[in-house]
Every structure is written in structure tokens, then in C-alpha cells.
Amino acid sequence: MQCSDSSSESERFRVRRLELLDKNKGFIELLQQLTVCDSVSDKEFGERFRELSSLGDNHLIGVIEDQFGKIVATGSVFIEKKFIRNCGKVGHIEDVVVDGSTRGMQLGKKIVEFLSDHARSVGCYKVILDCSIENRSFYEKCGFKQKEIQMVKYFI
């Protein structure tokens, strides 16, 4: 089944900003499908949620909630303010993941579009992301192009 813009689909899957109560709707467990994500206490979640919320539109975590109240997709975008391009802005998309039970329903595309639309709406001249070779074709279907290479230096 593919995700469409019909009213029945929008009732089944709601795209929105992360809310404080989403911790209890499977948000952390969803992130654990992406990468290392230890358990987070309610206190830690609340503190980080408030910290990120204080950044306003400069950091957005989007989620897709199904009709049963479970978070089935997420991703984030943070806005980098630059001096180049007339003090332009760049959106950085991170941590995109779709629950294994709902993959293939175009929810990944839906969350990436939500994040990209946000970056455009706050005046970004581009949005960028890093992905694995295996996910390259997915992001190309979302309108992204490969450019240059990624380098990383881990501290932990």
C-alpha cells in the first residue's frame, strides 16, 4: 500500500512536530531501529525536549503518528546560519527512520518532505543530509542529488 494525500491516509498517518508525550508513543524505540539509542528517562527526555523546543524553528523534529497513537516515522532538521550567500541558511536533515512495520508506505518520503518544506519556509537556500550508500536511491527519489563526499571524526 502506498501513502497518498487522501483524507483516509491523512487520518491514518498524521505528520507533525514532536510533542513531550511522544516518548510514551514509541519515539525512543523507533530511534533504536536507526542507531544506538540507550533508554532515556522521562526526566532526560523532558529536559532535552525543552532545550530543543527553546530553539524554535531552528531545530524541528518531525514525527508521523498512526491512528493508534504510535510514532511510526521521524526525522529532524536543524538550521545553520551562515555568512556566505548573503547570510544565508542551510537545513541539515538528520535521524530519518521509519518503523519496520510501516516501511514501503512512503512515510519516509513524507517525513523528508515535511522537513524540507520547513527548511524552505524559514528561508534556507538548500537542505543537505548524509546517508548510507544503501539509502542513496531513496533520497534521490526525494529529490536529493549526490554531491561530494562525507567525512567524519568520532569522539566516542
C-alpha positions in Angstrom: 0.0 0.0 0.0 1.3 3.4 -0.8 0.7 6.6 1.1 -1.4 9.2 -0.7 -2.9 12.5 0.1 -6.4 11.1 0.5 -8.3 12.0 3.7 -8.3 8.4 4.8 -4.5 8.3 4.6 -4.1 11.6 6.4 -6.4 10.2 9.2 -4.2 7.1 9.4 -0.9 8.9 9.5 -0.5 12.4 10.9 2.7 14.4 10.3 3.5 16.9 13.0 6.2 18.3 15.3 7.5 16.1 18.2 5.5 16.5 21.4 6.5 15.8 25.0 4.2 12.9 25.3 5.7 11.2 22.3 8.2 9.4 24.5 5.4 7.1 25.6 4.3 6.6 22.0 7.4 4.6 20.9 9.6 7.5 19.9 12.8 6.2 21.6 12.1 2.6 20.4 11.8 4.0 16.8 15.2 5.7 17.1 16.7 2.4 18.3 15.8 1.0 14.9 18.1 3.6 13.4 21.2 3.6 15.6 22.5 3.3 19.1 20.0 5.0 21.4 20.1 4.0 25.0 17.0 4.2 27.2 16.1 7.8 28.1 14.4 8.6 31.4 11.3 10.7 31.4 13.3 13.5 33.1 16.1 13.3 30.5 13.6 13.3 27.7 11.7 16.3 29.1 15.0 18.3 29.6 16.2 17.6 26.0 12.7 18.3 24.6 12.5 21.7 26.4 16.1 22.5 25.3 15.3 21.7 21.6 11.9 23.5 21.8 13.7 26.6 23.0 15.4 26.8 19.6 12.1 27.4 17.9 12.2 27.0 14.2 15.9 26.5 14.2 15.5 22.8 15.2 12.5 20.8 14.3 11.8 17.1 15.0 9.0 15.8 12.9 7.1 12.6 13.6 4.4 10.6 11.9 1.8 9.2 14.3 -0.5 6.4 13.2 -4.2 6.1 14.0 -3.4 4.0 17.1 -1.2 6.7 18.6 2.2 5.1 17.8 5.1 7.1 16.4 6.0 5.3 13.1 8.4 7.7 11.5 10.7 10.6 12.5 13.4 12.9 11.3 14.9 16.2 12.3 16.2 19.3 10.6 18.4 22.0 12.2 19.1 25.3 10.6 22.6 26.5 10.2 23.0 30.3 9.9 25.9 31.3 7.6 27.8 34.4 6.5 28.0 33.2 2.9 25.2 33.7 0.4 24.1 36.9 2.0 23.9 35.5 5.5 22.0 32.5 4.1 20.7 29.5 5.9 21.2 25.7 5.3 18.9 23.0 6.6 20.6 19.8 7.8 18.3 16.7 7.9 19.2 14.0 10.4 17.9 10.9 12.0 15.3 9.8 9.5 13.8 6.4 10.4 10.5 4.6 9.6 9.2 1.8 11.7 9.8 -1.6 10.2 6.1 -2.4 10.3 5.3 0.6 8.0 8.2 0.7 5.6 7.1 0.8 1.9 4.2 3.1 2.7 6.0 6.2 1.6 6.2 7.6 5.1 9.9 8.2 4.8 9.3 10.4 1.8 6.5 12.1 3.7 8.8 13.0 6.7 11.6 14.1 4.4 9.2 16.4 2.5 7.9 17.8 5.9 11.5 18.6 7.0 12.5 20.0 3.6 9.3 22.2 3.5 10.2 23.5 6.9 13.7 24.4 5.8 12.4 26.2 2.8 9.8 28.1 4.9 12.4 29.5 7.2 14.5 30.8 4.2 17.1 28.1 3.7 18.7 28.2 0.3 19.4 24.4 0.4 18.9 21.4 2.6 21.5 18.7 2.9 21.9 15.3 4.6 24.2 12.3 4.9 23.1 8.8 4.1 24.5 5.3 3.5 25.1 4.0 0.0 22.1 1.7 0.6 19.8 4.7 1.1 21.0 6.7 -1.8 18.2 5.8 -4.2 15.6 6.6 -1.6 16.9 10.1 -1.2 17.3 10.5 -4.9 13.5 9.7 -5.2 13.0 12.5 -2.7 14.8 15.0 -5.0 18.3 14.9 -3.5 21.5 14.6 -5.6 24.8 13.1 -4.5 27.4 15.9 -4.1 31.0 15.4 -3.0 31.8 13.1 -0.1 31.2 12.9 3.6 34.0 12.8 6.2 33.5 12.1 9.9 35.6 12.1 13.1 34.1 10.4 16.1 35.0 11.4 19.7 33.2 8.5 21.4 
